[in-house]
Amino acid sequence: MHSLIIKIFCASAVLLMLAACASTNAGEAMDPIESKPTIFAAVADTPCNEVGQRIKRNMKNDPDLGLALEEPIDNGMAYELPIIHKGDLRYSGTVRVFCKDPKFSQVSVGLEVHRKDAGGDWVRVDGVSGLEREILDKVLKP
């Protein structure tokens, strides 16, 4: 029994080390699909596919945004921003449109934002709801 407990402990330790090695470094490519949105908007009385088309058009036409990728998600679409450099910030993210009803959509923006520190390394920045709000306003403009 003692040997089984030791084997389980060792296996758990190995899995934990593998998970730590697989986690991304802030200096490497960001995965915006995994970013957690903090800003949401509701769009009523407009078909969900029209909301998605407007967001796609606005992202493509805005020189400060762009559209790197679009992909279907459960009950909607995800529109991925390319990596954007703005001042000392570098960020990427995803605009998601969830079709709650034929004429009701929920739109969210989730960003992963980094800033260069004094040593020149990119470090993650939290509390970026202002930037998320700015992007949400841009993609939802008529």
N, C-alpha and C positions, 0 to 999 in steps of 0.2 A: 504494500500500500504506500509506504514511504517513497519507494522508487517511482510509483505512478505520479505522485504529487510533484516530485522533482522534475519529471519529464514534462508535465503540464506547465510547470513554472518556466522551464527552459524554452518550451515551445512558445509560450506567451511572450517571453522576453525577446525571442528572435523575431516574432511578428511585429512587436512594438518597434524594434530597431529598423526593420524593413519599411514600416510605415513612415518612420522619421526620415529615412533616406529618400523615400519617394516624394516627400512633400517638396513643394516648389520653393526655391530661393527667391527673394524679392527682386533680385537682379535678373532673373530669367523671365521668359515669356509669361504673361499673365493669362489667367483663364477666366474671362469675364462671365462665362455662363454660370460659374459657381458663385459669383458675387451676390450678396443678399441686398435686395432693394430696400430702401428706407422711404422712398417717395412714391406715392400712388396718386392716380387721378381716375375719375370715373367719367365715361363719355356715354351719354344717354341719347336716345332718339336718332342714332346714326348706326347703320349696319356695321357690324364688326369688321367685315372685309374692307369697307371704305375707310375705317379708322386705320387699319393696317396699311392700306395703300397710301394714305396721307402721311403717315409716319415714315414709310419707306421713301416717298418722294422728298419729304423735308430733310431727311438724313442725307440723301444723295445730293441735294441741291445746296446744303449748308457747307461752306468751305471750312468751318470749324468742327464739323462732325464727320460725315462720310458714312458709308455702309460697307462693312467688310464681309458680312455673311448674313443670310437669313435662313432660318430653319423652323420647321413646324415643331410645336410643343403641345402638350396636352391642352386642348381647348383653346388654341391660339397660335401665335407666331412669336419668334424671338428675332430681333434685329441687332446684330453685333456691331459695335463701333470698332474702327481700327484703333491701334495704339496712337494716342494723341499726346503731343508735347505742347504744354501751355505754360510759359514762364519756367519756373523750377519744378513744375509738376509733370508727371507722365501718368496717363490713365487710359483705361479701356473699360468697356462695360457693355451692358445689354439692355435694350428696351424691349419689354415684353408686353404683348397684348393678349389678354385673356378674354375670350368671348363668354360672358356670363349668361347672355340671352341674345336672341337675334339682333336686338337694337340696344344692347347695353354691354360696354366693354370696360375692363379695368386695365389701365396702363401703368407700368412701373419702370423705373430706371434703377439699375444696380451698377455701381462703379467699383473698380479696384484702382485706387490712387496711390502713387508713390511720389516721394520728394527726395532729392539728393541731399544727403547729410554732409557735414563738414569733411568727411573722409572720401566723399565722392560715391558712396554707396546709396542705392535706392532703398528707402525705408517706407513701409506702408503708412499711409495717412488715414486716420479714422475721422469720423464726424464731417463727412463731405456732403451733407444734405443740401447745402447751398448750391453746389455744383450740379448735383442731381436735379434740383428744381430748375436750374437754368436750362439743362438739356431737355427736361420734360416740357418746359414752356416752348422750346424751339421745335420739338418734334410734333407738338399738338397744334401749332399755329395753323389757322385756316389756309 
